Amino acid sequence: MSNQTVISPNVNTTVINSELGQATAINPALTSDSSKKLASGTILGGKYQISEPLSISTGEADLYVCKYNEREYVAKVYRRQRAVKPEVISVLKSINSPYVASLFDTGEHNGLPFEVLPYYKNGSLQGRKFSLDELKKTIIPCVNEALHVLHKNDIIHKDLKPSNIMLLDDNKSVAIIDFGISSVVEQGNTVLVTKTGMTPEYSAPETFRSLFLEESDYYSFGITLYELYCGYTPYKNMSAEEIAQFTAVQRIPFPKDMPKELQDLISAVTYFDITNRHKKENPNRRWTYTEVLNWCRGKKQVIPGEGVGMVAEKAIPTYTFLGQGYKDIPSLVTALASNWNDGKKQLYRGLMSAFFKNFNPEIAGYCMDAEDEASRTAGKDDIIFWNLLYKIYPELNGFYWMGQIYESLPALGRDMLEKLWKNDKSNYTYWDSILGNKLLTNYLAMVKSKNAGLSVAVSTLETAHSLSNRSTRDTLMNYYTMAYLLSGQKLFSIGDKQLKNVSELTAHMRALLDSSYEEFEDFCHSLIDYDDTLDVQLEAWLIALGKRKELDAWRHSLNA
């Protein structure tokens, strides 16, 4: 992976370490003419002598290595007046923290403002991956303290991401840089109304509504941690509009190999609901400094959205299951769903109804009804158990089925796409059971989904699946349709390419044709065979892009 970071236009970003090639480029079309670069030996502010320009500039400034008293710095020389808010400069000069890039000096040269910043020789975190231990020991505590200092001084960063976090000389600790779009909270007001320069992949749901809060920085922190562990963000290849829609109502889907401990932290700092942000006693709010500090220290805390605000009222006498005691309904339901077959035994052997009879007759009644229905209906024990879990815990928003747990339907859809792209057939039976039992329709009804369009679409898909002749192509078509529908992703994956739209597909085909006609011909036949049958993924992808009418017209032309 290249160490050059390309970020959204209009963001002022510090460029560090020309020797390693780690630099941040913002919109090359905006870079200045090299003839206007300051010459080596130029003195800034009467004391900083320029050694050399850094090879890549930001969108609004040129950067230089400079020296003063035998120490190296980076000089950021802007191309326009008032490029950074004066109030931000004033506050940054007063901050003294190893985890926040110091603003050593400011001034003007030839009528243009400049800043003198640290020279971080080890570069940024962009393109790097870290273990949980590395994140927990240094990176998370450093960034948490940096955000704490900024927020105490009424600065909201607004663009936290790996390229804006620099490694210090010890190659372990880190510092936050780049305050080009940062804002100072005025008179205690934490709601800001500007989106200039924000990077959608790292942006909190409220920022798409022009609200920037301290919690918004922590959301960006969570997405950053996800990328530093996985090597990619959870919203890769999604448009700003798709990200805004997804983050407003859904929790982040996690890869199965991510440690649960890290999943908990990222879930907590990216919790989408901020309505309880001022109620410190309510755990149903996004984590910020104190909670992250407690997490680093190993202190047990309630994760927002996991029985949050309901733990007390959902408390139960200890229910022992597989050698572990559960004292609230949310954790018990999750355990039963995770250990599906053992969970069914608890129900159908009467253990659950006997337990709840003593203190909750309503849930006990649900359990006895389920036992009775299973005794009268052969082969329905899984669906009966599934329905019971959502009755016992109506606030359950995840998709739990046959021992597999997904935070949301988009998470299920993304997992399907990944497996389909890898030709992994291990979940075919599982997906068939979801479609065959019409679980998607029932799930959307149980969680009271307001997405009427999705409800209609999944119902149509379930009907098509029940009526299909179950040929390999029909089955794959249903799987891909389901994956695109649930995930919200619109990517066509072929070879090492992931294409987002028809234009990218066309450009790829043109490049192949320019390179080799044989390769171009082979590629075309991978998309459509000699019987004019489209590749299954291609057809499902085009339908997901809204090209169904065009497909129907093409097929009609073949038969004309």
C-alpha positions, 0 to 999 in steps of 0.5 A: 500500500502506498504511503501517500494519502489523498484526502478530501479537497479543501482540508489543510493537512500537514505533510511530514517526512519527505525521505519516507515519501509519507505525505498528504496530497489534497487535490493536485489541481490546486497545488501551486506552481513550483516556480513560486516555491520559496528558495532554500536559505529563505528566512521565515520570521527572522529565524527559521531557515528553509532547507528544502521544500517537501515534495507534495503540498496541501491544497492551500499551502506549501510545506518546507523543512526548515531549521532553527538552532540546529533543530528541524521543523516543518514550515507551512506557508499558506497561499491565502490570508486567514487560511486557519481560523485565528481563534484556533491558532490562539488556542493551539499556541496555548496547548502543551501536550506531547499528543497534540502537534505544537504550534511553535510559531506563526507569522507572515512572509511576503504577505502570506501567513505561515505556521511552524510545526513539528517535523515527525520523521516517522510519518503518519499512521496511514496505511499501517496496521496494529495489533490489539495490544499495540492499540491498547498500550499506546495509540488509544491512550495517546489519542484519547488524551489528545482529544481530551486536551483539545476538548478541554480547550474548546477545540473540535478537530472535525477530521480525525483519521490515520493520516492526521495521527503521527508517530513520535520519535519513539515509534510508539506514541502518537500525536494529532495534527492538522487543525485546518478545519477545526473549530473553537466552541463559542460560549459553550455551544457545541453545535457547529454548522459547517461541513467544509472538508469533512471526510465522510468515511470517518464522519459521525451521523450527526455531522451529515446534519451539520452538527459537530460535537466532541462526540463526533471526534470520538466517532471518527476515533472509532472508525480510525481504530477499525482501519488501524486494525483491519487495514480498511474502514467499514464504509470503504467504497460507499458514497457519502450519501450511502454512509449518511443513511447507514450510520444514522440507523445501523451499528458498524459490522465487524469482521469475525477475527476482530477481538471482542474487546476492540469491537466493544470499544469501537461500538461504544464510541460510534454509537449512533444515538446521541440524545442522551449525551448530557446524561452521564448516568445513562449508559445509552450514550456514545463513549468519550474520554472517561469511558475510553480511559476506563476501557484502557484500564480494564474496567467493565462498562455497559456497551451502549445499545446492548440492553442499555437503559434497560439492564436494570428493568431487564434484571433477572435472578441468575440463570445458569447456562453452559456453566455461566450465570446470566443476570439480565435478559439481553445477555441471556438471549444473546447467549442462547442465540449464540449457542443455538442447539443448546439454547433450544434444549433449554426451551424444549426441555421446559427449563426456561418456562420453569425458570420464568414461572417464578417471577415473570408469568408473561415470559413463562407463557411465551415459553410454554406456548413455544413448547406446545407449538413445537409439539404440534408442528414437526420440523419448526423448532428452529423458527419457533425458538427464533420467534421466542427470542424476539418475544422475550427481548423485543428490543433485540435489533441484531439478526440472530439465527442458527447460532450466527449473530449479525449486528444488523441486516447490512452486516449480514449482507456484507458477509454474504458478499465477501463469501460470494466473491470468494466462492465460499459455499459454506453458508449456502444452506444457512442463506436458504433457510433465511429465505425459505422461512421468510425470516427477513420479512418477519425480522423487519416486522419485529424490529418495526422497520420504517423502511417500507421499500426494503420490506417490499423488496425482501418479500419479493425476493423471498417469493422469487426464491420459493418459486425458483427451480433451484438451479445453480444460477437461480440460487446464486442470483437470489444470493447476490440479490439478497447480499446487495439489497441488505448490504447497501453496497454497489460493488462489482468484484472481478479479479483484483478489481472492485468497480462501483459503477458502469463507468468504471466497468467501461473504463476497465474494459477499454484499458484491457482492449488497449492492452490486449485484445485477447484479454479483452475478449476473455473478460467479455466472455467472463461477463456473458457467454455464447448463449447470451447469459449474463454473469450472475453477479453482473446481473444482480449488480446492474439491478442493484444500480437500478438498471433493470429496465436496460437489462429487460430492453437488452433481452428484448432486443435479443429476441426481436 
